[in-house]
Amino acid sequence: MSNLGIKASKRGADVKTATDKDLSFTSGLNTLKVYRVIHMGASGKEAHGLDYPPTFDFMLPYEDGYQVGTAGYYLGYGSVVEVDNTYVYAPKDTYIILYIDPLDE
């Protein structure tokens, strides 16, 4: 691993000497990197600003909060969350976490 980048060690570990297993985060490993979060207030679509379909997670309303959605999840009043080269498609009141990583890699 390179000496350049960002590292955060777990509690009690010295970040300067910690091995990868003692790190909470390191930019030296291939991890998903958040690009942006979109809140869909109404069902529909919104441009995501990338020219490829990004990897994503999403959260849907559930009782008094939100739950993490899964691919193919159907809420009964909306549709599943989808992305293409231009847009995110989602049901109302959904939070979509977009990652800079392409979906097809």
VENBEL-V832612 format. One record per pair of residues at least 24 apart in sequence whose ideal C-beta (glycine too) atoms are under 10 Angstrom apart, sorted by the first residue. I is the first residue (numbers start at 0). J is the second residue. D is the distance in whole Angstrom. If there is no record, write none. Layout:
I_J_D ; I_J_D
This chain:
0_25_7 ; 0_26_10 ; 0_27_4 ; 0_28_8 ; 1_25_10 ; 1_26_9 ; 1_27_6 ; 2_27_9 ; 3_27_9 ; 4_28_10 ; 29_100_9 ; 29_104_10 ; 30_98_9 ; 30_100_9 ; 31_55_10 ; 31_56_9 ; 31_96_9 ; 31_97_10 ; 31_98_4 ; 31_99_8 ; 31_100_6 ; 32_98_6 ; 32_99_5 ; 32_100_7 ; 33_96_6 ; 33_97_7 ; 33_98_6 ; 33_99_8 ; 33_100_10 ; 34_96_9 ; 34_97_5 ; 34_98_6 ; 34_99_4 ; 34_100_8 ; 35_95_9 ; 35_96_8 ; 35_97_5 ; 35_98_9 ; 35_99_9 ; 36_94_6 ; 36_95_7 ; 36_96_5 ; 36_97_7 ; 37_87_6 ; 37_89_8 ; 37_93_8 ; 37_94_7 ; 37_95_5 ; 37_96_8 ; 37_97_7 ; 38_89_9 ; 38_92_8 ; 38_93_8 ; 38_94_5 ; 38_95_8 ; 39_77_9 ; 39_80_9 ; 39_87_7 ; 39_88_9 ; 39_89_4 ; 39_90_7 ; 39_91_6 ; 39_92_7 ; 39_93_5 ; 39_94_8 ; 39_95_7 ; 40_91_7 ; 40_92_7 ; 40_93_9 ; 41_77_10 ; 41_89_10 ; 41_90_9 ; 41_91_5 ; 41_92_8 ; 41_93_10 ; 42_74_10 ; 42_76_8 ; 42_77_5 ; 42_78_8 ; 42_88_9 ; 42_89_7 ; 42_90_5 ; 42_91_5 ; 42_92_9 ; 42_93_9 ; 43_77_10 ; 43_86_9 ; 43_87_9 ; 43_88_7 ; 43_89_8 ; 43_90_9 ; 43_91_8 ; 44_81_9 ; 44_82_10 ; 44_83_9 ; 44_85_9 ; 44_86_4 ; 44_87_7 ; 44_88_5 ; 44_89_8 ; 45_85_10 ; 45_86_6 ; 45_87_5 ; 45_88_9 ; 45_89_8 ; 45_95_9 ; 46_85_6 ; 46_86_6 ; 46_87_8 ; 47_82_7 ; 47_83_9 ; 47_84_9 ; 47_85_7 ; 47_86_7 ; 47_87_5 ; 47_95_8 ; 47_97_6 ; 48_85_9 ; 48_97_9 ; 49_82_9 ; 49_84_8 ; 49_85_8 ; 49_97_8 ; 49_99_8 ; 49_101_8 ; 50_84_6 ; 50_85_8 ; 50_101_10 ; 51_82_9 ; 51_83_9 ; 51_84_6 ; 51_85_10 ; 51_100_10 ; 51_101_5 ; 51_102_7 ; 51_103_8 ; 51_104_9 ; 52_81_9 ; 52_82_5 ; 52_83_6 ; 52_84_6 ; 52_85_9 ; 52_86_9 ; 52_87_9 ; 52_97_10 ; 52_101_7 ; 52_102_4 ; 52_103_7 ; 53_82_6 ; 53_84_10 ; 53_87_9 ; 53_95_10 ; 53_96_10 ; 53_97_5 ; 53_98_6 ; 53_99_7 ; 53_100_7 ; 53_101_7 ; 53_102_6 ; 54_82_9 ; 54_96_9 ; 54_97_8 ; 54_98_4 ; 54_99_8 ; 54_100_5 ; 54_101_7 ; 54_102_5 ; 54_103_9 ; 54_104_8 ; 55_80_7 ; 55_81_9 ; 55_82_6 ; 55_87_7 ; 55_89_10 ; 55_95_6 ; 55_96_6 ; 55_97_5 ; 55_98_7 ; 55_100_10 ; 55_102_8 ; 56_80_9 ; 56_94_9 ; 56_95_8 ; 56_96_5 ; 56_97_9 ; 56_98_8 ; 57_82_10 ; 57_87_9 ; 57_89_7 ; 57_90_10 ; 57_93_6 ; 57_94_6 ; 57_95_5 ; 57_96_7 ; 57_97_10 ; 58_92_10 ; 58_93_7 ; 58_94_4 ; 58_95_8 ; 58_96_8 ; 59_89_9 ; 59_90_7 ; 59_91_10 ; 59_92_8 ; 59_93_6 ; 59_94_8 ; 60_90_9 ; 60_91_9 ; 60_92_5 ; 60_93_8 ; 60_94_9 ; 65_92_9 ; 65_93_9 ; 65_94_7 ; 67_94_10 ; 67_96_10 ; 68_93_8 ; 68_94_9 ; 68_95_9
